[in-house]
Amino acid sequence: MATTSVPAKPTRPYGRGRRTVVALLLIAACVLAPLSVISVWTKNILLDSDQYVSTVAPLAKNQAIIDSAAKEITTALVSQKNVEAKVKAALPPRAAFIAPAVATSLETVVNRLAVKVLSSAQFQTLWERANRRAHTQVVNVLTGNGARAISTKNGEVAVNLGPAVDRVRKRLEGIGVDVFSGADAKRVSPRFVLFQSEDLKSAQSATDLLQKLAVVLPVLTLLLFAAAIALSRNRRKTVLHAGLGFSVGMLVILTAFNVGRSFYLDAVTTATLTQAAAGAAYDQLLSFLRLSARSGFVLGIIIAIGAWLSGPSAGATRLRSMVRGGEDRQLATAGFAGWVARSRNAIRVVIIGIAALVLVVWNHPKPVTVLVVTILALVAIAATEILARGPSVPPEPA
């Protein structure tokens, strides 16, 4: 009796739709990663007065800032009192020709005294108080709170140096220079422009959005990465792509702010606000953001390298063999090490997720906090790789 053969069902290849979904999830996560870092920085540093003041406090000891502020004070005092005319009036008619030289020398004395005043310990307190007042006004503009009562001239974040003028004037009187005795600090009130942007008011909606998304964006980014890895048929390769994509996102932040620095300095540099002072302020304000991006970049690269090293490629196999003294090791299959080997991709995601959540939940993470959390995450990932490896592969009998 003839038997009829039943045609075998064609095997379905790895669906394109699934691959497309995984790719889209990874792209979305990599796009949201830099936005997450910026949103956390906006909420925790830019809009928090205590953290902002703590961030810019070291600028009070920066020599470029001190020199620029001293020049601002000197210009304000000299221009108000018209020193050259006063010197000329005080000199005999025959000596009137030396008035410009005397005025220039006096201006030099004022500048040196201003530098001494700004270099003192008292200026540190003055600087922090002035920055707190200035920052409160800027936050009101950025968030729309009390915007009617607040005005920022040309989008400037300016520190009032009036109290420093009083100290300089008293120092001058102490050495017998009373030409500035009638100078009123409130009337002179030089303003040291720390940051400047004509688009400060127009950034209100973007700032409000970033502040609201400071918690949502990091969590959503982690969920997208986790979903992509969970749906993938080749999770090791997806982890590799996720690490590279995350690093690229951090690299975009670093590149944008490095390129933007040049344009910013060209736009704000003036006779009193030197490029060195503006650059110091720019770098200090973005110090936390840069450290976070650099830490994220390194973390992403290490994750990608770890995923590649655990793969079957000839290069990864040779490198593993070299590191282990010529003996390659297979993945563990039993006990705790076996569970780690089977779950290592998920463990990597959990480690990164915990590290990111710590930085998000932490009210005011400092740069050192970011560095420590990143190092701990890297150590945990390295420990996972070590635990996942079992005994060495026995050599084949000849």
C-alpha positions as CSV (number, residue, x, y, z in Angstrom):
1,M,0.0,0.0,0.0
2,A,1.5,3.3,-1.1
3,T,2.0,5.9,1.6
4,T,1.4,9.5,0.8
5,S,4.1,11.8,2.1
6,V,2.9,14.9,4.0
7,P,4.9,18.0,2.9
8,A,6.8,19.5,5.7
9,K,5.8,22.9,6.9
10,P,8.4,25.5,6.0
11,T,10.3,26.8,9.0
12,R,9.6,30.4,9.7
13,P,12.7,32.5,9.8
14,Y,13.4,35.1,12.5
15,G,10.6,37.5,11.7
16,R,11.4,40.9,10.2
17,G,8.7,42.5,12.2
18,R,10.3,41.4,15.5
19,R,13.7,42.6,14.3
20,T,12.2,45.9,13.3
21,V,10.5,46.4,16.7
22,V,13.8,45.6,18.5
23,A,15.7,48.1,16.3
24,L,13.1,50.8,16.9
25,L,13.1,50.2,20.7
26,L,16.9,50.6,20.7
27,I,16.9,53.7,18.6
28,A,14.2,55.3,20.8
29,A,16.2,54.4,24.0
30,C,19.4,55.8,22.5
31,V,17.7,59.1,21.5
32,L,16.1,59.5,25.0
33,A,19.4,58.7,26.9
34,P,21.1,62.1,26.3
35,L,17.7,63.8,26.9
36,S,17.5,62.0,30.2
37,V,20.9,63.2,31.4
38,I,20.1,66.8,30.4
39,S,16.7,66.7,32.1
40,V,18.2,65.4,35.4
41,W,20.9,68.1,35.2
42,T,18.3,70.8,34.6
43,K,16.2,69.7,37.6
44,N,19.0,69.0,40.0
45,I,21.5,71.7,39.1
46,L,20.1,74.4,36.9
47,L,16.9,75.0,38.8
48,D,17.9,74.2,42.3
49,S,19.3,77.3,44.0
50,D,21.4,75.4,46.6
51,Q,23.0,73.1,44.1
52,Y,23.5,76.0,41.6
53,V,25.3,78.1,44.3
54,S,27.4,75.1,45.3
55,T,28.3,74.5,41.7
56,V,29.4,78.1,40.9
57,A,31.0,78.7,44.4
58,P,34.5,77.7,43.2
59,L,34.4,80.5,40.6
60,A,35.0,83.0,43.4
61,K,38.6,81.7,43.6
62,N,39.1,81.5,39.8
63,Q,41.7,84.1,38.8
64,A,40.1,84.9,35.5
65,I,36.8,85.6,37.2
66,I,38.5,87.8,39.9
67,D,40.4,89.8,37.2
68,S,37.3,90.4,35.2
69,A,35.2,91.4,38.2
70,A,38.0,93.7,39.4
71,K,38.1,95.4,36.0
72,E,34.3,95.9,36.2
73,I,34.6,97.5,39.6
74,T,37.6,99.7,38.5
75,T,35.7,100.9,35.4
76,A,32.6,101.7,37.4
77,L,34.4,103.7,40.0
78,V,36.7,105.6,37.7
79,S,34.0,106.5,35.2
80,Q,31.6,107.8,37.9
81,K,34.1,110.1,39.5
82,N,35.9,111.3,36.3
83,V,39.3,110.9,38.0
84,E,41.3,112.7,35.3
85,A,39.3,115.9,35.7
86,K,39.6,115.8,39.5
87,V,43.3,115.2,39.4
88,K,43.7,118.1,36.9
89,A,41.7,120.4,39.0
90,A,43.8,119.5,42.1
91,L,47.2,120.2,40.3
92,P,48.8,123.5,39.7
93,P,48.3,124.9,36.1
94,R,51.9,124.2,35.2
95,A,51.5,120.5,36.3
96,A,48.2,119.9,34.6
97,F,49.9,118.0,31.8
98,I,50.6,115.1,34.1
99,A,47.0,114.6,35.0
100,P,46.4,111.7,32.5
101,A,49.4,109.8,33.8
102,V,48.4,110.3,37.4
103,A,44.8,109.1,36.6
104,T,46.2,106.0,34.9
105,S,48.4,105.2,37.9
106,L,45.4,105.7,40.2
107,E,43.3,103.4,38.1
108,T,46.0,100.8,38.4
109,V,46.0,101.2,42.2
110,V,42.2,100.8,42.2
111,N,42.4,97.6,40.1
112,R,45.0,96.1,42.4
113,L,43.0,96.8,45.5
114,A,39.9,95.4,43.8
115,V,41.8,92.1,43.0
116,K,42.9,91.9,46.7
117,V,39.3,92.4,47.9
118,L,38.0,89.8,45.5
119,S,40.7,87.4,46.5
120,S,39.8,87.6,50.2
121,A,37.8,85.0,52.2
122,Q,35.0,87.5,52.7
123,F,34.3,87.7,48.9
124,Q,33.4,84.0,48.9
125,T,30.4,84.7,51.1
126,L,29.5,87.8,49.1
127,W,29.8,85.8,45.9
128,E,27.5,83.0,47.1
129,R,24.8,85.5,48.4
130,A,24.9,87.5,45.1
131,N,24.7,84.3,43.0
132,R,21.7,83.1,45.1
133,R,19.8,86.3,44.4
134,A,20.7,86.3,40.7
135,H,19.8,82.6,40.4
136,T,16.4,83.1,42.1
137,Q,15.5,85.7,39.4
138,V,16.7,83.4,36.6
139,V,14.7,80.5,37.9
140,N,11.6,82.7,38.0
141,V,12.1,83.6,34.4
142,L,12.8,80.0,33.2
143,T,9.9,78.5,35.1
144,G,7.5,81.4,34.6
145,N,7.0,82.0,38.3
146,G,6.7,85.7,39.1
147,A,7.7,86.6,35.5
148,R,5.9,90.0,35.7
149,A,8.0,91.2,38.5
150,I,11.3,89.8,37.2
151,S,13.4,91.1,34.3
152,T,16.7,89.9,33.0
153,K,18.5,92.5,30.9
154,N,19.4,90.8,27.6
155,G,19.0,87.4,29.1
156,E,21.9,88.0,31.5
157,V,22.7,86.2,34.7
158,A,24.5,89.0,36.5
159,V,26.0,89.3,39.9
160,N,25.8,92.6,41.7
161,L,29.2,93.7,42.9
162,G,28.0,96.7,44.9
163,P,29.2,95.4,48.3
164,A,32.6,94.8,46.8
165,V,32.7,98.4,45.7
166,D,32.2,99.6,49.3
167,R,35.2,97.4,50.4
168,V,37.4,98.8,47.7
169,R,36.5,102.4,48.5
170,K,37.2,101.9,52.2
171,R,40.6,100.3,51.3
172,L,41.4,103.3,49.1
173,E,40.5,105.7,51.9
174,G,42.7,103.7,54.3
175,I,45.8,104.5,52.1
176,G,44.9,108.2,51.8
177,V,43.1,108.1,48.4
178,D,39.8,110.0,49.0
179,V,38.9,110.8,45.4
180,F,36.3,108.1,45.5
181,S,34.9,108.9,48.9
182,G,31.6,110.2,47.5
183,A,31.1,107.0,45.4
184,D,27.8,105.4,46.3
185,A,27.9,101.6,45.9
186,K,24.1,101.5,45.2
187,R,24.5,104.1,42.5
188,V,27.7,102.6,41.0
189,S,26.5,99.0,41.5
190,P,28.6,97.3,38.7
191,R,27.1,94.1,37.4
192,F,29.3,91.2,36.6
193,V,27.6,89.1,33.9
194,L,28.3,85.5,34.6
195,F,26.1,83.9,31.9
196,Q,24.3,85.5,29.0
197,S,21.7,84.3,26.5
198,E,19.2,86.4,24.6
199,D,17.0,83.3,24.4
200,L,16.6,83.0,28.2
201,K,13.0,84.0,28.3
202,S,12.1,81.8,25.2
203,A,13.6,78.7,26.9
204,Q,10.8,78.8,29.5
205,S,8.7,76.0,27.8
206,A,11.7,73.7,27.2
207,T,12.9,74.2,30.8
208,D,9.5,73.4,32.2
209,L,9.2,70.2,30.1
210,L,12.7,69.0,31.0
211,Q,11.9,69.6,34.7
212,K,8.7,67.5,34.5
213,L,10.4,64.7,32.6
214,A,13.5,64.5,34.9
215,V,12.1,61.3,36.5
216,V,10.0,59.9,33.6
217,L,12.7,60.0,30.9
218,P,15.4,57.9,32.7
219,V,12.8,55.3,33.7
220,L,11.4,55.2,30.2
221,T,14.8,54.9,28.6
222,L,15.7,51.9,30.9
223,L,12.3,50.2,30.0
224,L,13.0,50.7,26.3
225,F,16.4,49.1,26.6
226,A,15.0,46.2,28.7
227,A,12.2,45.6,26.2
228,A,14.6,45.5,23.3
229,I,16.8,43.0,25.0
230,A,13.8,40.9,26.1
231,L,12.3,40.7,22.6
232,S,15.6,40.0,20.9
233,R,16.5,36.5,19.7
234,N,20.2,37.4,19.9
235,R,20.3,39.1,23.3
236,R,24.1,39.3,23.4
237,K,24.3,41.2,20.2
238,T,21.4,43.5,21.3
239,V,23.3,44.3,24.5
240,L,26.3,45.1,22.4
241,H,24.3,47.4,20.2
242,A,22.6,49.0,23.3
243,G,26.0,49.7,24.8
244,L,27.3,51.3,21.6
245,G,24.1,53.3,21.1
246,F,24.2,54.6,24.7
247,S,27.8,55.7,24.3
248,V,27.0,57.5,21.0
249,G,24.2,59.3,22.8
250,M,26.6,60.5,25.5
251,L,29.1,61.4,22.9
252,V,26.5,63.6,21.2
253,I,26.1,65.6,24.5
254,L,29.9,66.0,24.9
255,T,30.3,67.1,21.3
256,A,27.4,69.5,21.4
257,F,28.7,71.3,24.5
258,N,32.3,71.4,23.3
259,V,31.3,72.9,19.9
260,G,28.7,75.2,21.6
261,R,31.4,76.5,23.9
262,S,33.3,78.2,21.1
263,F,30.2,79.9,19.8
264,Y,29.1,80.9,23.3
265,L,32.5,82.5,24.1
266,D,32.5,84.4,20.8
267,A,29.1,85.8,21.6
268,V,29.5,86.9,25.2
269,T,33.2,88.0,25.4
270,T,33.4,91.8,26.1
271,A,36.1,94.2,27.3
272,T,35.3,93.3,30.9
273,L,34.1,89.7,30.6
274,T,37.1,88.0,29.1
275,Q,37.1,84.8,27.2
276,A,39.0,83.1,30.1
277,A,36.3,84.2,32.6
278,A,33.4,83.2,30.4
279,G,35.0,79.9,29.7
280,A,35.6,79.2,33.4
281,A,31.9,79.9,34.2
282,Y,30.7,77.8,31.3
283,D,32.9,74.8,32.2
284,Q,32.0,75.1,35.9
285,L,28.2,75.2,35.3
286,L,28.4,72.2,33.0
287,S,30.9,70.2,35.2
288,F,28.2,67.8,36.5
289,L,26.6,67.3,33.1
290,R,30.0,66.6,31.5
291,L,31.1,64.1,34.1
292,S,27.7,62.3,33.8
293,A,28.0,62.1,30.1
294,R,31.7,60.9,30.3
295,S,30.8,58.3,32.9
296,G,27.9,57.1,30.7
297,F,30.1,56.9,27.6
298,V,32.7,54.8,29.4
299,L,29.9,52.6,30.9
300,G,28.4,52.0,27.4
301,I,31.7,51.1,25.9
302,I,32.5,48.6,28.6
303,I,29.1,47.0,28.3
304,A,29.6,46.7,24.5
305,I,33.1,45.2,25.0
306,G,31.8,42.8,27.6
307,A,29.1,41.6,25.2
308,W,31.6,41.2,22.4
309,L,34.1,39.3,24.6
310,S,31.4,36.8,25.6
311,G,30.6,36.1,22.0
312,P,31.7,33.3,19.7
313,S,33.8,35.4,17.3
314,A,37.4,34.3,16.6
315,G,38.8,37.5,18.0
316,A,36.9,37.3,21.2
317,T,37.7,33.6,21.6
318,R,41.5,34.3,21.1
319,L,41.4,37.2,23.5
320,R,39.7,35.1,26.2
321,S,42.2,32.4,25.7
322,M,45.1,34.8,26.0
323,V,43.8,36.4,29.2
324,R,43.3,33.0,30.8
325,G,46.7,31.7,29.9
326,G,45.7,29.7,26.9
327,E,42.8,28.0,28.5
328,D,39.4,29.0,27.3
329,R,36.6,28.5,29.7
330,Q,33.0,27.5,29.0
331,L,30.0,29.0,30.6
332,A,29.0,27.4,33.9
333,T,25.9,25.1,33.9
334,A,25.3,24.2,37.5
335,G,24.7,25.9,40.8
336,F,24.8,29.7,41.3
337,A,27.4,30.2,38.6
338,G,25.1,28.4,36.1
339,W,22.2,30.7,37.0
340,V,24.5,33.7,36.5
341,A,25.6,32.4,33.1
342,R,22.0,31.9,32.0
343,S,20.8,35.2,33.3
344,R,23.9,37.4,32.7
345,N,22.2,39.7,30.1
346,A,19.3,40.3,32.4
347,I,21.7,40.9,35.3
348,R,23.6,43.5,33.2
349,V,20.3,45.3,32.6
350,V,19.4,45.2,36.3
351,I,22.8,46.5,37.3
352,I,22.6,49.4,34.9
353,G,19.0,50.1,35.9
354,I,19.8,50.2,39.6
355,A,22.8,52.6,38.9
356,A,20.6,54.9,36.9
357,L,17.7,54.8,39.4
358,V,20.2,55.7,42.2
359,L,21.3,58.8,40.3
360,V,17.7,59.7,39.5
361,V,16.2,59.2,43.0
362,W,19.2,60.8,44.7
363,N,18.1,64.4,45.3
364,H,21.3,66.2,44.6
365,P,24.0,63.8,43.2
366,K,27.4,65.4,43.1
367,P,30.1,64.6,40.5
368,V,31.8,62.3,43.0
369,T,28.5,60.4,43.5
370,V,28.2,59.8,39.7
371,L,31.8,58.6,39.5
372,V,31.4,56.2,42.5
373,V,28.1,54.8,41.2
374,T,29.6,54.3,37.7
375,I,32.6,52.4,39.2
376,L,30.4,50.2,41.3
377,A,28.3,49.3,38.3
378,L,31.4,48.4,36.3
379,V,32.7,46.3,39.1
380,A,29.4,44.5,39.3
381,I,29.3,43.8,35.6
382,A,32.9,42.5,35.7
383,A,32.0,40.2,38.6
384,T,29.0,38.9,36.7
385,E,31.3,37.9,33.8
386,I,33.8,36.2,36.1
387,L,31.0,34.2,37.9
388,A,29.4,33.1,34.7
389,R,32.6,31.3,33.6
390,G,32.9,27.7,34.7
391,P,35.9,25.3,34.6
392,S,38.3,25.3,31.7
393,V,37.5,23.3,28.6
394,P,39.4,19.9,28.8
395,P,41.7,19.4,25.9
396,E,40.6,16.9,23.3
397,P,42.4,13.5,23.5
398,A,45.0,13.0,20.8
